[in-house]
Amino acid sequence: MKVIVQRSLQAKVEVNGETAGKIESGLMLLVGVTHDDTEEDAQYLADKIVNLRIFEDENEKLNLSVKDTEGQILSISQFTLYGDCRKGRRPNFMAAAKPDHAEKLYDFFNEKLRENGIHVETGRFGEMMDVSFTNHGPVTLIVESR
């Protein structure tokens, strides 16, 4: 699994003009799943992300996690994270997991985030989504399970 983690002042996702998910301060996640990812990968990433110390403390040092700050998470499924652009001009998405496998792991990942006491909002798996957010810092990290 691969997750783009972005520290956010606010984030929302719309599907067909309706707000599907919205958060205030916290993290905006783009979540990609590949064929051989397992629940262990999802568990590892959920634990890693909720405990990443990427929020500033009183000394302006990155010492606090989303858990410490009582932040929220907007989690968006993003199969294009596994797009291979090395050949030609059109990305190849063969490394992205099939939808049934990806959706199960994406849902499991979000449940593991929630089990850590985090308020999690999501988009709608497999739908065309419009995502907007304010990246604070900016802070953007790529976190992978392998």
N, C-alpha and C positions, 0 to 999 in steps of 0.2 A: 504494500500500500504506500501511497505517496500523498502527503497533505501539504498544501501551501497554507501557512499560518500567518495571518496579518492582524496586527494589533489595531483595533478600531475604536473610534469615538462613537460611531453609530453605523448600523448596517441594516439593509432590508432586501428582500427578494420578492419580486412580483411575478405572478403567472397569470397570463391573460388579463392584465390590467388590475388584478386583485393582489393585495399584500398577502403572501403566504407565510412569511416569517419576518420578524423585525426585532432587533436588539438595540440596547443603548451601549454603553462602554463594555468592551471585552475583546473577543476574537472573532474574526471572519475566517472560516476554513473552506478551502476547496479540496475535496476528497476524491482521490482516484484509486481504483481497485484494478489489479491485474489478475490473470488466470489462477496463479498458484497461491494467492493470498488466503490466509486462514483466520479463524477467530483469534488465534494467538497474535497475529499481526495487528488486528484491530484493537485488541486489549492493550498491547504494547504502546500503540500510538495514542490511545485515549489517555493512558496513565502518563505518558511522556508530555503530552500537550497540556493537560490540566495543571501539571507541575512545572512547566517551563517558566523560568524566572525572567520574564521579558517586560515587566512593568516596573516603573521607577518607585523606589522607596523615598523617604523624606530627605535623603542625601543625593537624590537624582541618580542612583545606581540601579541597574536592572537586577533587583533582588526579590521581586514579588511575582507570584504566579496569578493566573486568572482566578484560581481558587482563593488565594490570599486576598485579592481585591474584590471578591464577590462579583466578578464580572460575568457576562453572559457569552454564549457562543451562537453564531449563525453558521450552520454547517450546510454546505452545498455540494451535491454530487457532481463530479467533473471528470468524465471519462477522457476528455481531451488531454489530461495530464500525461496520458500514455501515448500521445501522438508522436510518431517517429518522423522527423523532418529531414533525415540525412540524405534521402534520395528523392530526386524530382522536386516538384513544387507543391504537391498535394500531400498532406500528412497521411501516414499509414496508422490506423488505429488497431492493428492486429494484437497489440500487447494489452489492450483494454479488455477487462473481463466481460463475459456475456452478461446481459442485463439481469438475469435471474440470480446468478452468483453475486454480482456486484451489489444489487439491491439488498440482499440478505446481509452481506458484510457491512454495508453502509448503515443499515438499521441497527445492527449489533454494535458498531462503533459508537453511534449516537446514544444508544442505551448505556454503554459503558461510561460515556461522558456524564450522563445524567446521574449514574450511580455514584459519581464523585461529588454530587451536590451542586452541579452546574445547571443553570437554566439554559436549555438548548432549543433553538428554533431551527427549522429546516425549510428548504425549498420542497419541490415535488420531483421525486426521482423520475428521470426520463422525459421531463417536460422542458419546453423552451422557457428559460427564466431570464429575467432582467434583474441583475444584482447591482446595488449601489451601496457605497460605504465610504467612510472617511478613514484612511489609513493614518494612524497616529504615530508620528516619529519622523519618517515612516519606519516601521519595523515589519519586515517580511522575512520569513524563514521557510525552507523546504525541509520537511521531516519525513524520513522514509523508514519503513519497518525492516529493511534489509540493507 
